[in-house]
Amino acid sequence: MTDTLTKPTELATSVQKPRRNKPVTRWVLRTIAVVYVLGLVALPVGTVVEHTFQNGLQPVLDSLRNPDLQSAARLGVFVAVVSVLINTVFGIGMAILIVRYRFPGRRLLNALIDLPVSISPIVVGIALIFVYGADGWFGPALSNAGIQIIFATPALVLATVIVALPLVVREIIPVLEEAGTEQDQAAQSLGANAGQRFWRITLPTIRWALAYGVVLSLARSLGEFGAVRVVSGSVSGESQTLTLFVNDAYQEFGKQAEQDAFTAAFLLMCVSVVFIVVIALLRPKEQKK
């Protein structure tokens, strides 16, 4: 009887012993994580802020009045908003199609959605030139019709749509899979048509995942550089987004050009911070713990 009572005690003691080292381990891991984040994120961000305001606030305000910077910001926002709208509509449609229907090529479509994540954005830009460029598949026909795609706003939209394609879809698909089709089938049996089922059942089910995907897609679209660099031509006031403006201004000589580059980079950074806050607020409560 004594052996029976002492064994659980010994076992409990042996299980509890490693826990004495866990606080030390946690602090070490936290220190490593903080140093890692400070070195890779906080230090570069702090450098941008320092160079932006090193001469005070007035040079920043002067840069904000730069017509090229304002034009680049307007074009970048326009391209991002249009791209997000397109990806939202088609993202919802593709997510519903993949989750609720079985058809030949379904797995291929599901794999193709992730293709923009696995390839370089520069490859996306080159592919668009091969398709819509002057010597591409549709380039001559579009040129004869007076439609310009490459080195114009349509190319910027196409490139941004492609690189941000998976973000909305991949946020919605898990939610639809978890929700199942019982409510949709019940509504259909009661006479609800497809539109009514979407607005009253599907959309409320995916609303937070959709909002999360839209914010991610908008952030990705505003910060896109590689693909739009290839297809834009980066002409000031015509086909230059804010990311392209940062690159071009920083490569120019002169303090004013450098100030303009850092000011534009600071704007992009501020937008990123806003998106991070929005994503944190949209994140489900169980993920915040």
DOSEDREN-49115 format. One record per atom (N, C-alpha, C, O): x, y, z. Coordinates in steps of 0.001 Angstrom, whole numbers, padded with zeros to 6 digits, always signed. Atoms other than C-alpha are relative to their C-alpha. Layout:
N
XYZ
...
! end
This chain:
289
+000835-001219+000000
+000000+000000+000000
+000863+001260+000000
+000541+002266-000632
-000902-001147-000061
+002883+002310+000801
+000613+000282-001348
+000731+001440-001749
-000575-000165+001331
+004470+001696-002596
-000988+000627-000952
-000626+001440-001802
+001029-000538+000885
+001182+002468-004280
-000194+001488+000219
-000473+002227-000725
+000204-001416-000299
+000931+005817-002518
+001204+000852-000359
+001059+002017-000732
-001189-000795+000257
+004498+006893-003025
+000303+000153-001469
+000906+001149-001868
-000305-000079+001427
+004713+006187-006724
-000647+001201-000674
+000036+001913-001410
+000571-001217+000594
+002190+008866-007772
+000680+001266+000474
+000819+002231-000278
-000685-001189-000516
+003992+011311-005482
+001330+000207-000701
+001684+001324-001078
-001276-000092+000709
+007333+010509-007061
-000196+000431-001434
+000574+001225-001976
+000288-000374+001388
+005775+010764-010507
-000342+001478-000113
+000130+002153-001028
+000369-001418+000028
+004249+014171-009731
+001212+000892+000204
+001342+001949-000413
-001215-000782-000245
+007579+015382-008381
+000891+000052-001230
+001479+001085-001552
-000836+000049+001204
+009393+014232-011505
-000579+000816-001129
+000157+001347-001961
+000639-000796+001046
+006839+015949-013716
+000167+001486+000275
+000320+002278-000655
-000068-001421-000346
+007045+019243-011807
+001408+000577-000053
+001566+001791-000186
-001368-000509-000027
+010835+019497-011733
+000376+000820-001225
+000954+001895-001069
-000388-000800+001165
+011288+020646-015367
-000650+001361-000050
-000145+002268-000711
+000705-001276+000066
+008791+023444-014776
+000797+001130+000647
+000551+002301+000356
-000793-001048-000638
+011331+025288-012619
+000857+000750-001020
+001190+001918-000819
-000829-000637+001020
+013368+026005-015741
-000815+000740-001055
-000260+001496-001852
+000807-000610+001056
+010438+027141-017859
+000007+001521+000027
+000103+002121-001044
-000065-001472+000025
+010415+030804-016708
+001271+000518-000634
+001239+001490-001389
-001265-000420+000596
+014090+031094-017636
-000039-000191-001511
+000398+000672-002272
+000092+000277+001434
+013428+029480-021001
-000879+001017-000698
-000552+001487-001788
+000906-000986+000595
+010517+031826-021660
+000664+001351-000148
+000512+002017-001172
-000677-001298+000088
+012604+034885-020865
+001073+000007-001071
+001261+001010-001760
-001020+000087+001047
+015402+033691-023127
-000642+000091-001377
-000160+000818-002246
+000685-000024+001289
+012974+033059-025993
-000582+001385-000293
-000545+001857-001430
+000539-001346+000189
+011321+036427-025445
+001095+000995-000363
+000903+001864-001214
-001117-000901+000295
+014675+038188-025453
+000474-000183-001435
+000729+000791-002143
-000414+000271+001380
+015677+036481-028690
-001003+000575-000982
-000619+001175-001986
+001040-000511+000902
+012334+037384-030288
+000035+001525-000078
-000099+002105-001156
-000033-001468-000016
+012585+041020-029190
+001205+000525-000765
+001082+001465-001551
-001211-000423+000718
+016169+041366-030448
-000170-000219-001496
+000244+000611-002305
+000212+000317+001413
+015179+039713-033716
-000903+001046-000655
-000603+001551-001736
+000940-000970+000551
+012227+042046-034249
+000618+001393-000049
+000445+002122-001026
-000642-001312-000018
+014209+045118-033223
+001020+000136-001129
+001114+001185-001766
-001027-000070+001027
+017012+044263-035620
-000546+000033-001408
-000015+000737-002267
+000513+000119+001359
+014882+043413-038636
-001132+000969-000319
-001353+001296-001485
+001168-000851+000252
+011866+045695-038196
+000170+001380+000626
+000135+002393-000073
-000009-001289-000694
+012227+048401-035563
+001158+000884-000430
+000988+002091-000602
-001162-000809+000376
+015727+049502-036545
-000155+000631-001387
+000080+001832-001522
+000228-000653+001307
+014959+050034-040272
-001116+001031+000039
-001002+002094-000571
+001111-000954-000090
+011652+051711-039429
+000451+001268+000716
+000133+002378+000289
-000507-001166-000710
+013350+053974-036918
+000945+000832-000850
+000965+002058-000744
-000903-000728+000896
+015983+054868-039511
-000780+000845-000995
-000401+001981-001283
+000837-000754+000937
+013275+055916-041969
-000586+001225+000684
-000582+002317+000116
+000579-001127-000738
+011611+058095-039341
+001069+001062+000277
+000820+002258+000128
-001082-000939-000305
+014948+059647-038356
+000387+000822-001228
+000531+002042-001137
-000389-000723+001211
+015894+060531-041943
-001129+000885-000521
-000876+001908-001156
+001126-000809+000469
+012404+061835-042666
-000058+001336+000731
-000306+002372+000114
+000173-001210-000810
+012399+064363-039818
+001330+000551+000504
+001347+001332+001456
-001288-000466-000508
+016129+064991-039421
+000191+001510-000167
+000968+002116+000571
-000106-001447+000211
+015734+068556-040751
-001249+000744+000472
-001451+001914+000146
+001201-000630-000518
+012462+069240-038999
-001242-000360-000791
-001209-001195-001695
+001288+000302+000610
+008842+069224-040042
-000214+000705-001336
-000905+000180-002209
+000243-000786+001204
+008966+071889-042747
+000415-000721-001284
-000356-000713-002243
-000356+000729+001224
+010927+069813-045322
-000983-001111-000336
-001223-001396-001509
+001005+001042+000240
+008367+067030-044870
-001248+000603-000624
-001807+000047-001569
+001171-000672+000558
+005513+069441-045525
+000261+000455-001437
-000632+000395-002283
-000346-000400+001367
+007334+070746-048598
-000042-001195-000950
-000503-001077-002085
+000035+001204+000834
+007738+067207-049917
-001432-000442-000267
-001751-000912-001359
+001401+000384+000182
+004048+066535-049367
-000697+000863-001050
-001710+000458-001620
+000570-000869+001031
+003323+069446-051700
+000547-000322-001392
+000134+000290-002377
-000578+000386+001292
+005366+067792-054467
-001087-000579-000889
-001715-001567-000506
+001065+000519+000878
+002963+067272-057418
+000220-001451-000423
-000740-002209-000562
-000282+001381+000391
+004714+064054-058437
-000338-000972+001127
-000880-002050+000882
+000336+000857-001137
+004361+062610-054939
-001515-000115+000151
-002036-001206+000384
+001453+000040-000117
+000691+063566-054801
-000635-000835-001106
-001569-001599-000863
+000522+000786+001114
+000051+062098-058233
+000259-001491+000213
-000610-002324-000045
-000332+001396-000260
+001847+058883-057288
-000883-000591+001092
-001298-001747+001005
+000865+000477-001082
-000186+058610-054086
-001417-000241-000507
-002033-001253-000175
+001356+000164+000540
-003477+059135-055938
-000091-001242-000888
-001038-002022-000788
+000022+001156+000893
-002592+056568-058587
+000140-001292+000793
-000541-002274+000496
-000166+001197-000812
-001410+054064-055974
-001277-000388+000722
-001632-001565+000779
+001263+000276-000690
-004643+054395-054006
-001055-000491-000984
-001795-001430-000692
+000979+000411+001009
-006744+054133-057168
+000235-001453-000436
-000698-002254-000486
-000324+001365+000437
-004932+050993-058355
-000308-001003+001109
-000847-002077+000843
+000237+000915-001117
-005139+049420-054894
-001489-000227+000223
-001916-001363+000426
+001441+000128-000245
-008859+050121-054460
-000663-000826-001105
-001460-001718-000816
+000577+000768+001105
-009774+048820-057929
+000413-001470+000089
-000408-002362-000125
-000490+001375-000119
-007616+045729-057411
-000713-000746+001124
-001082-001910+000969
+000668+000641-001132
-009187+045013-054032
-001458-000304-000334
-001965-001367+000025
+001385+000256+000403
-012706+045374-055449
-000090-001232-000910
-000962-002083-000736
-000004+001156+000905
-011882+042906-058231
+000287-001290+000774
-000408-002291+000604
-000351+001199-000762
-010228+040451-055856
-001079-000386+001008
-001243-001566+001320
+001082+000305-000935
-013119+040741-053405
-001129-000745-000698
-001599-001772-000209
+001103+000631+000740
-015782+039884-055987
+000389-001409-000449
-000323-002375-000179
-000410+001305+000498
-013855+037067-057614
+000484-000913+001129
+000370-002135+001030
-000429+000815-001132
-012407+035923-054288
-001160-000698+000674
-001075-001883+000995
+001189+000613-000589
-015848+035344-052809
-000544-001088-000920
-000885-002183-000471
+000523+000979+000956
-016990+033590-055973
+000842-001259-000065
+000302-002365-000061
-000867+001176+000076
-013961+031307-056175
-000019-000805+001290
+000053-002033+001255
+000059+000723-001269
-014135+030462-052473
-001262-000851+000084
-001200-002015+000482
+001256+000759-000009
-017797+029424-052752
+000069-001150-000996
-000390-002255-000707
-000102+001038+001027
-017057+027493-055938
+000867-001163+000473
+000511-002322+000260
-000918+001056-000437
-014152+025564-054396
-000565-000796+001168
-000385-002012+001228
+000469+000672-001210
-015860+024758-051095
-001294-000775-000238
-001450-001887+000266
+001346+000577+000064
-019420+023978-052153
-000322-000771-001279
-001421-001310-001412
+000259+000702+001254
-019073+022447-055613
+001152-000936-000323
+002302-000667+000024
-000993+000949+000483
-017243+019472-057079
-000068-000037-001515
-001132-000287-002082
-000032-000082+001454
-016158+019763-060709
+001389-000362-000492
+002352-000251+000267
-001330+000321+000537
-013306+018651-062986
+000896+001244-000009
+000473+002318-000436
-000932-001118-000057
-010253+020860-062468
-000072+000795+001288
+000569+001839+001409
+000128-000736-001262
-011231+021906-058947
+001329+000085+000734
+001694+001153+001226
-001295-000002-000678
-007883+020890-057454
+001007+000883-000734
+001824+001557-000107
-000904-000851+000776
-006035+022617-060288
-000282+001470+000270
+000646+002260+000444
+000368-001380-000312
-007970+025842-059668
+000461+000379+001395
+000955+001487+001605
-000423-000262-001368
-007240+025578-055951
+001507+000210+000079
+001983+001029+000866
-001456-000161+000018
-003530+025214-056699
+000414+001285-000706
+001354+001952-000275
-000354-001197+000755
-003454+028050-059241
-000205+001273+000815
+000474+002275+000592
+000242-001181-000838
-004835+030459-056649
+001246+000375+000787
+001517+001555+001009
-001213-000259-000789
-001614+030080-054649
+001219+000290-000861
+002292+000569-000327
-001152-000202+000880
+000619+030514-057698
+000656+001367+000182
+001886+001434+000198
-000664-001305-000190
+001180+034289-057188
+000864+000081+001245
+001777+000904+001307
-000808-000021-001212
+002580+033545-053731
+001335-000692-000223
+002336-000332+000396
-001190+000832+000176
+005121+031030-055011
+000951+000523-001071
+002074+000032-001181
-000880-000538+001036
+006532+033073-057904
+000315+001458+000297
-000411+002130+001030
-000408-001384-000215
+008344+036389-057970
-000965+000958-000699
-001420+000667-001805
+000837-000999+000674
+006221+039484-058717
+000591+000488-001317
-000144+000872-002227
-000623-000417+001253
+008747+040373-061387
-000388-000942-001130
-000589-000510-002265
+000443+000979+000997
+007811+037154-063199
-001419+000310-000449
-001753+000147-001623
+001377-000384+000350
+004185+038294-063070
+000018+001148-000997
-000726+001133-001978
-000093-001132+000908
+005138+041566-064732
+000484-000406-001380
-000048+000062-002387
-000514+000468+001295
+007135+039831-067466
-001069-000798-000742
-001221-000667-001957
+001063+000788+000631
+004264+037417-068096
-001067+000910-000605
-001585+000625-001684
+000987-000942+000536
+001883+040350-068556
+000501+000656-001277
-000282+000901-002195
-000563-000576+001228
+004236+041869-071131
-000093-001001-001146
-000406-000623-002275
+000100+001031+001029
+004311+038568-073027
-001427-000155-000517
-001635-000540-001667
+001401+000162+000399
+000508+038548-073100
-000559+001271-000616
-001219+001216-001654
+000639-001243+000431
-000432+042227-073511
+000973+001005-000615
+000560+002099-001001
-000969-000918+000570
+002791+043799-074794
-000148+000151-001501
-000994-000488-002127
+000084-000280+001437
+003403+045093-078302
+000197-001258-000844
-000401-001387-001912
-000249+001256+000718
+004686+041654-079392
-000660-001184+000690
-000319-002333+000407
+000654+001080-000738
+002429+039656-077061
-001168-000603-000747
-001423-000290-001910
+001121+000705+000626
-000565+037471-077733
-001105+000964-000431
-001598+000890-001557
+001120-000896+000285
-003175+040236-077546
+000443+001437-000251
-000390+002299-000531
-000498-001360+000146
-000935+043301-077845
-000341+000655-001317
-000889+001757-001311
+000314-000637+001299
-001292+043969-081605
-001488+000289-000180
-001860+001357-000667
+001441-000204+000155
-005068+043514-081548
-000482+001152+000877
-001288+001976+000445
+000390-001093-000895
-005442+045808-078543
+000522+001341-000504
-000162+002359-000398
-000571-001231+000534
-003137+048379-080128
-000806+000511-001188
-001039+001714-001308
+000827-000401+001146
-005192+048396-083331
-001352+000553+000440
-001945+001385-000247
+001275-000495-000520
-008301+048976-081218
+000171+001268+000830
-000804+001811+001348
-000258-001214-000764
-006633+051927-079498
+000025-000197+001497
-000165+000754+002254
-000031+000312-001430
-006342+050180-076131
+001430-000297+000415
+002075-001170-000165
-001342+000214-000507
-003069+050382-074217
-000068-000614+001387
-000699-000071+002294
-000023+000708-001274
-002461+047932-071409
+001333+000207+000700
+001390+000757+001800
-001332-000110-000583
+001279+047801-070775
+000441+001467+000017
+000139+002228-000903
-000462-001369-000224
+002900+051019-069474
-001168+000972+000146
-001079+002138-000239
+001170-000824-000270
-000525+052315-068498
-000691-000534+001258
-000290-001558+001811
+000696+000392-001234
-002943+052090-065570
-000581-001409-000043
-000495-002108+000966
+000514+001378+000012
-004632+048838-066745
+001041-001046+000358
+000720-002027+001029
-001055+000960-000341
-001293+047019-066479
+000293+000022+001500
+000546-001022+002101
-000212-000096-001440
-000823+048315-062941
-001090-000749+000760
-000809-001452+001730
+001114+000683-000648
-004268+047037-061980
+000124-001508-000163
-000049-002252+000803
-000138+001434+000246
-003707+043638-063600
+001106-000607+000860
+000915-001652+001481
-001122+000510-000787
-000331+043178-061922
-000350-000063+001479
-000024-001038+002156
+000349-000031-001419
-001691+044178-058524
-001070-001030+000335
-001027-001649+001399
+001030+001018-000211
-004746+041944-058874
+000626-001383+000129
+000244-002166+000999
-000608+001331-000001
-002551+038935-059611
+000779-000252+001290
+000626-001308+001905
-000845+000240-001171
-000103+039387-056736
-000812-000062+001294
-000385-000696+002259
+000827+000012-001209
-002911+039967-054200
-001157-000986-000089
-002011-001016+000798
+001122+000906+000246
-005230+037269-055588
-000288-000947+001158
-001453-001066+001538
+000329+001041-000987
-004863+034597-052856
-000516+000525+001337
-001104-000245+002097
+000210-000475-001361
-005395+036855-049846
-001462-000079+000438
-001750-000535+001545
+001419+000060-000352
-009193+037150-049905
-000494-001435-000021
-001214-001860+000883
+000483+001375+000154
-009790+033593-051103
+000416-000853+001191
-000404-001577+001756
-000519+000851-001062
-007583+031971-048468
-000526+000361+001383
-000427-000450+002304
+000634-000350-001266
-009295+033867-045653
-001431-000530+000070
-001917-000863+001151
+001408+000386+000018
-012805+032872-046739
-000179-001513-000002
-001093-002025+000643
+000184+001443+000163
-012311+029194-047619
-000085-000749+001333
-001000-001557+001488
+000132+000744-001267
-011630+027916-044043
-001304+000282+000733
-001863-000616+001363
+001244-000351-000684
-014668+029773-042700
-001184-000717-000651
-002057-001237+000043
+001079+000715+000693
-016956+028315-045375
+000056-001496+000285
-000982-002133+000464
-000123+001432-000287
-015586+024830-044761
-000476-000323+001411
-001113-001353+001630
+000434+000226-001374
-016193+025146-041028
-001508+000188+000162
-002145-000519+000942
+001436-000274-000116
-019699+026556-041484
-000850-001109-000594
-001957-001358-000117
+000778+001047+000635
-020827+023721-043759
-001117+000551-000878
-001169+001750-001154
+001074-000389+000928
-023892+023791-045993
-001397-000243+000574
-002387-000124-000147
+001309+000332-000566
-026689+022879-043564
-000966+001172-000052
-002117+001011-000458
+000885-001166+000002
-028077+026404-043207
-000403+000371-001422
-001554+000728-001675
+000314-000326+001391
-027850+027017-046939
-001031-000959-000566
-001950-000535-001266
+000955+000987+000487
-029699+023790-047703
-001369+000188+000640
-002399+000020-000013
+001278-000246-000681
-032348+024576-045095
-000720+001198-000619
-001929+001152-000845
+000604-001178+000626
-032927+028022-046611
-000506-000325-001403
-001558+000162-001816
+000443+000385+001349
-033137+026500-050082
-001271-000822+000055
-002154-000664-000789
+001211+000811-000138
-035720+023990-048900
-001214+000843+000358
-002350+000449+000095
+001095-000902-000351
-037785+026910-047585
-000345+000972-001123
-001223+001821-000969
+000335-000803+001165
-037772+028558-051002
+000887+001206-000246
+000589+002002-001136
-000894-001134+000203
-034921+031062-050702
+000832-000211-001266
+001348-001301-001509
-000801+000121+001216
-033168+031789-053983
+001479+000218+000318
+001846+000454+001469
-001443-000088-000210
-029405+032015-054484
+000413+001347+000582
+001264+001404+001470
-000331-001321-000510
-029257+035769-053885
-000379+000175+001455
+000386+000736+002238
+000437-000108-001391
-031243+035579-050678
+000885-000825+000926
+001207-000388+002030
-000866+000843-000817
-029100+032726-049378
+001374+000644+000192
+001981+000531+001257
-001313-000641-000116
-025933+034686-050117
-000047+001159+000983
+000802+001249+001870
+000047-001203-000822
-027016+037947-048455
-000383-000289+001449
+000059+000420+002353
+000491+000253-001351
-028704+036374-045419
+000766-001101+000742
+000699-001177+001969
-000691+001109-000658
-026526+033320-044745
+001505+000047-000255
+002304+000105+000679
-001428+000103+000326
-023219+033238-046611
+000770+001241+000424
+001796+001131+001096
-000730-001232-000302
-022201+036893-046271
+000152+000257+001501
+001250+000606+001936
-000208-000163-001446
-022898+037156-042509
+000992-001018+000574
+001692-000730+001545
-000924+001025-000491
-020930+033931-042045
+001454+000374-000256
+002321+000127+000582
-001394-000273+000399
-017819+035170-043856
+000393+001452+000217
+001478+001848-000208
-000223-001449-000008
-018029+038876-042995
+001336+000356+000648
+002040+001225+000134
-001259-000363-000640
-015057+038951-040590
+001195-000520-000778
+002217+000157-000878
-001084+000520+000844
-012902+036721-042758
+000152+000862-001248
+001269+001123-001693
-000044-000867+001170
-013820+038889-045736
+000649+001330+000328
+001478+001819-000440
-000604-001271-000406
-012928+042082-043877
+001501-000157+000221
+002288+000701-000177
-001418+000270-000237
-009622+040560-042786
+000740-000149-001319
+001823+000411-001491
-000635+000191+001307
-008822+039468-046347
+000084+001283-000803
+001072+001514-001501
+000000-001271+000726
-009762+042859-047785
+001105+000921+000526
+001801+001567-000258
-001045-000842-000577
-007452+044683-045365
+001381-000499-000425
+002245+000297-000793
-001281+000556+000433
-004584+042317-046172
+000249+000276-001479
+001358+000628-001881
-000140-000233+001435
-005246+042659-049888
+000292+001464-000302
+001086+001771-001191
-000250-001427+000208
-005342+046453-049660
+001428+000371+000382
+002084+001141-000321
-001374-000265-000417
-002060+046541-047750
+000998-000545-001021
+001986+000111-001354
-000899+000602+000997
-000435+044193-050254
-000022+000794-001296
+001017+000956-001937
+000130-000732+001259
-001737+046211-053199
+000711+001343+000069
+001373+001742-000889
-000656-001300-000139
-000498+049557-051868
+001525-000126+000024
+002234+000773-000428
-001435+000169-000125
+002958+048149-051193
+000653-000759-001135
+001852-001030-001073
-000571+000782+001105
+003443+046260-054458
+001023+000823-000783
+000806+001999-001077
-001058-000693+000727
+006643+047129-056296
+000478-000783-001229
+000514-000236-002331
-000660+000760+001060
+008145+044318-058406
-000788-000095-001284
-000279+000227-002357
+000811+000206+001201
+005293+043570-060784
-000321+001326-000691
-000229+001427-001915
+000357-001281+000611
+004240+047192-061303
+001225+000703-000570
+001109+001493-001507
-001219-000591+000535
+007856+048204-061848
+000242-000460-001431
+000698+000321-002266
-000252+000558+001325
+008050+045937-064886
-000989+000541-001027
-000602+000825-002160
+001032-000316+000990
+004756+046941-066526
-000384+001474-000040
-001195+001866-000879
+000486-001379-000095
+004443+050622-065587
+000768+000982-000864
+000177+001892-001445
-000823-001026+000622
+007341+052458-067162
+000377+001094+000973
+001308+001854+000707
-000274-000953-001077
+007290+054609-063984
+000148+001431-000519
+001143+002103-000249
+000013-001369+000508
+006427+057857-065754
-000690+000896+001027
-001833+000640+001406
+000551-000886-001027
+005871+060679-063251
-001312+000616-000458
-001418+001150-001562
+001297-000582+000298
+002272+061792-063139
-000882-000854-000882
-002036-000496-001116
+000799+000837+000899
+001098+058969-065426
-000074-001448+000473
-001166-001992+000636
+000002+001425-000345
+002172+055472-064387
+000948-000284+001156
+001585-001336+001199
-000913+000146-001135
+004124+055967-061174
-000798-000050+001296
-001440+000928+001679
+000643+000133-001302
+002729+054641-057906
+000945+000495+001085
+002076+000887+000797
-000800-000553-001084
+004016+055673-054497
+001256-000841+000250
+002311-000286+000558
-001193+000831-000178
+006372+052694-054194
+001031+000280-001092
+002231+000314-000820
-000917-000344+001089
+007863+053514-057588
+000600+001390+000201
+001762+001628-000127
-000508-001348-000282
+008166+057163-056565
+001137-000051+001016
+002138+000650+000868
-001057+000139-001004
+010208+056144-053514
+001290-000477-000652
+002364+000068-000398
-001184+000555+000655
+012569+054104-055650
+000669+001026-000922
+001885+001215-000874
-000560-000950+000971
+013003+056731-058370
+000583+001238+000688
+001642+001727+000296
-000480-001195-000686
+013372+059667-055971
+001290-000289+000756
+002186+000554+000800
-001195+000330-000769
+015958+057870-053855
+001223-000164-000901
+002353+000042-000458
-001112+000176+000927
+018071+057159-056943
+000460+001309-000630
+001511+001360-001268
-000399-001299+000529
+018139+060829-057922
+001009+000672+000935
+001139+000302+002102
-000980-000743-000792
+020827+063223-056725
-000663+001242+000603
-001565+001830+000006
+000507-001209-000632
+020109+066053-054321
-000743-000305+001288
-001369-001354+001439
+000641+000182-001297
+018812+066515-050811
-001522-000002-000101
-002200-000713+000641
+001454-000067+000110
+015303+067383-051947
-000573-001325-000484
-001601-001782+000015
+000464+001301+000499
+014930+064146-053896
+000058-001046+001109
-000850-001864+001247
-000114+000945-001114
+016166+062186-050892
-001085+000246+001038
-001657-000699+001581
+001064-000338-000940
+013732+064051-048638
-001349-000475-000513
-002159-000992+000257
+001250+000473+000591
+010886+063272-051023
-000135-001512+000128
-001214-002025+000423
+000025+001467-000096
+011831+059587-051023
-000330-000449+001413
-001159-001339+001603
+000256+000398-001382
+011882+059344-047237
-001399+000404+000444
-002028-000305+001229
+001360-000413-000355
+008637+061279-046926
-001025-000972-000553
-001963-001353+000147
+000918+000972+000597
+006867+058931-049325
+000095-001344+000715
-000921-001999+000948
-000166+001250-000740
+008347+055926-047521
-000668+000076+001369
-001250-000902+001837
+000649-000189-001304
+007116+057356-044209
-001518-000098-000136
-002184-000661+000732
+001442+000117+000234
+003613+057680-045656
-000415-001467-000133
-001397-001898+000470
+000306+001421+000163
+003644+054036-046742
+000098-000733+001334
-000703-001621+001625
-000173+000627-001303
+004897+053054-043303
-001185+000305+000918
-001662-000574+001636
+001162-000372-000812
+002085+054964-041598
-001238-000773-000417
-002016-001220+000426
+001136+000783+000489
-000465+053254-043802
+000101-001451+000473
-000904-002062+000836
-000203+001375-000468
+001042+049889-042869
-000366-000134+001473
-000983-001121+001875
+000335+000037-001426
+000719+050703-039171
-001509+000032+000192
-002041-000682+001042
+001459-000059-000088
-002937+051610-039668
-000604-001353-000337
-001529-001807+000338
+000506+001312+000383
-003531+048298-041428
+000258-001035+001090
-000588-001892+001341
-000294+000934-001080
-001821+046400-038612
-001002+000161+001136
-001474-000826+001700
+000986-000256-001058
-004132+048061-036085
-001364-000532-000400
-002053-001150+000411
+001300+000479+000474
-007190+047286-038203
-000063-001523+000032
-001066-002095+000459
-000036+001461-000010
-006148+043644-038612
-000086-000528+001434
-000765-001521+001691
+000058+000416-001402
-005604+043363-034847
-001408+000141+000563
-001848-000687+001361
+001366-000194-000477
-009083+044744-034224
-000967-000991-000628
-001949-001386+000000
+000889+000936+000690
-010666+042410-036784
+000266-001452+000385
-000568-002324+000140
-000348+001378-000337
-008904+039321-035466
-000991-000547+001019
-001340+000148+001973
+000939+000584-000964
-011295+036946-033672
+000563+000002+001420
+001777-000070+001608
-000428-000125-001380
-011179+037156-029880
+000824-001191+000459
+001762-001034+001240
-000731+001173-000439
-009971+033590-029467
+001437+000009-000495
+002290-000652+000096
-001353-000090+000493
-006886+034440-031553
+000799+001077+000702
+002023+001103+000576
-000701-001075-000690
-006035+037487-029422
+000582-000461+001333
+001460+000196+001893
-000439+000467-001302
-005504+035428-026283
+001398-000586-000089
+001944-001037+000918
! end
